[in-house]
Structure formats: C-alpha cells, structure tokens
Amino acid sequence: MKTVKLIAVIGATTVLAGCYGDKQDKTVDRWIDSKHLSQLQAGIWVDPNGCDHWIIDDGIEGYLSQRLDPYGKPVCSGTAPPNVATGAYKSGSPVSDPI
C-alpha cells in the first residue's frame, strides 16, 4: 500500500510541476508575422447567451477573450445577434485599418 501511495504522490508532483514551467507572454503572436496583439484589430463575437467576447483572427491563429466591465462582470451589449461576429477581426487587421 505504501508503494502505491508513493507512486501516486510522485505522479501528482510530476503533473503539478508542469504547471509551473516556462510561462510564455500570451500577449505576443508567435507566428511568422509575429506582432504584439495590441497592434491588431479586435472584433466582437456574441455568444449564445448574448454576451460579448473580443476576437482576433490573424489567419493562422485566433484569439478570444470575454469582454468584461471594470467590475469583472460580462458585457452583453446587444451589438449583434447571438453567434455572430462583427468588426474587422479577420487576417489580423492592423489597428490603423478602418472598420
């Protein structure tokens, strides 16, 4: 029984050690045409519940994060119908491009 517990503890430790490995900067696109995500134009995708999510698609990779108000609550603006994306988010549109 002690051997089984020891193996379980070693396994759990190994798995958890992977969580604390090298942390990448998630705000940087790491592909061929890499650029900081602040240089890309985000659009808005409305989920099935009617809440907004920021969306960027640079052609190879896609980025999505929930749109939150200053208090951390979801923003549900009604910008578009559910399951619809709006804005110039395709192909990593530069910020300077008109919407």
VEXNU-341043 format. One record per residue (C-alpha): residue number from 0; residue in one letter; x, y negated, z negated. Coordinates in steps of 0.05 Angstrom, whole numbers. Layout:
N
seq NUM; type A; u X; v Y; w Z
...
END
This chain:
99
seq 0; type M; u 0; v 0; w 0
seq 1; type K; u 57; v -48; w -16
seq 2; type T; u 87; v -35; w 54
seq 3; type V; u 21; v -53; w 87
seq 4; type K; u 16; v -118; w 47
seq 5; type L; u 88; v -136; w 62
seq 6; type I; u 77; v -125; w 137
seq 7; type A; u 13; v -167; w 134
seq 8; type V; u 49; v -224; w 97
seq 9; type I; u 107; v -223; w 147
seq 10; type G; u 59; v -223; w 205
seq 11; type A; u 18; v -281; w 177
seq 12; type T; u 82; v -321; w 163
seq 13; type T; u 106; v -310; w 234
seq 14; type V; u 40; v -333; w 264
seq 15; type L; u 37; v -395; w 220
seq 16; type A; u 109; v -412; w 236
seq 17; type G; u 88; v -421; w 309
seq 18; type C; u 40; v -476; w 287
seq 19; type Y; u 97; v -519; w 262
seq 20; type G; u 143; v -512; w 322
seq 21; type D; u 163; v -565; w 372
seq 22; type K; u 109; v -619; w 375
seq 23; type Q; u 100; v -650; w 444
seq 24; type D; u 77; v -721; w 456
seq 25; type K; u 7; v -709; w 482
seq 26; type T; u 1; v -780; w 510
seq 27; type V; u 50; v -766; w 567
seq 28; type D; u 34; v -730; w 631
seq 29; type R; u 89; v -679; w 641
seq 30; type W; u 79; v -661; w 715
seq 31; type I; u 117; v -683; w 778
seq 32; type D; u 87; v -753; w 779
seq 33; type S; u 92; v -760; w 704
seq 34; type K; u 69; v -824; w 672
seq 35; type H; u 40; v -847; w 605
seq 36; type L; u -35; v -835; w 601
seq 37; type S; u -46; v -909; w 586
seq 38; type Q; u -26; v -922; w 659
seq 39; type L; u -85; v -880; w 685
seq 40; type Q; u -158; v -900; w 693
seq 41; type A; u -207; v -862; w 649
seq 42; type G; u -279; v -848; w 667
seq 43; type I; u -336; v -825; w 623
seq 44; type W; u -367; v -756; w 623
seq 45; type V; u -433; v -749; w 587
seq 46; type D; u -442; v -682; w 552
seq 47; type P; u -508; v -643; w 550
seq 48; type N; u -525; v -678; w 484
seq 49; type G; u -518; v -747; w 517
seq 50; type C; u -453; v -767; w 482
seq 51; type D; u -393; v -797; w 519
seq 52; type H; u -324; v -767; w 530
seq 53; type W; u -263; v -802; w 561
seq 54; type I; u -240; v -763; w 623
seq 55; type I; u -178; v -768; w 667
seq 56; type D; u -162; v -722; w 726
seq 57; type D; u -94; v -731; w 759
seq 58; type G; u -106; v -675; w 809
seq 59; type I; u -66; v -620; w 773
seq 60; type E; u -82; v -633; w 700
seq 61; type G; u -144; v -660; w 667
seq 62; type Y; u -152; v -697; w 601
seq 63; type L; u -215; v -702; w 559
seq 64; type S; u -228; v -732; w 490
seq 65; type Q; u -292; v -751; w 455
seq 66; type R; u -308; v -825; w 454
seq 67; type L; u -315; v -847; w 382
seq 68; type D; u -335; v -912; w 348
seq 69; type P; u -289; v -946; w 296
seq 70; type Y; u -321; v -903; w 242
seq 71; type G; u -307; v -837; w 277
seq 72; type K; u -378; v -824; w 300
seq 73; type P; u -393; v -802; w 372
seq 74; type V; u -414; v -856; w 422
seq 75; type C; u -477; v -838; w 460
seq 76; type S; u -486; v -899; w 505
seq 77; type G; u -532; v -871; w 559
seq 78; type T; u -483; v -893; w 613
seq 79; type A; u -504; v -834; w 656
seq 80; type P; u -549; v -773; w 653
seq 81; type P; u -524; v -711; w 616
seq 82; type N; u -469; v -671; w 651
seq 83; type V; u -449; v -729; w 697
seq 84; type A; u -381; v -763; w 701
seq 85; type T; u -375; v -836; w 722
seq 86; type G; u -316; v -883; w 736
seq 87; type A; u -250; v -879; w 774
seq 88; type Y; u -221; v -819; w 737
seq 89; type K; u -201; v -776; w 797
seq 90; type S; u -130; v -764; w 821
seq 91; type G; u -100; v -804; w 763
seq 92; type S; u -125; v -870; w 789
seq 93; type P; u -78; v -925; w 766
seq 94; type V; u -108; v -976; w 717
seq 95; type S; u -100; v -1031; w 769
seq 96; type D; u -148; v -997; w 818
seq 97; type P; u -218; v -1027; w 819
seq 98; type I; u -273; v -983; w 791
END
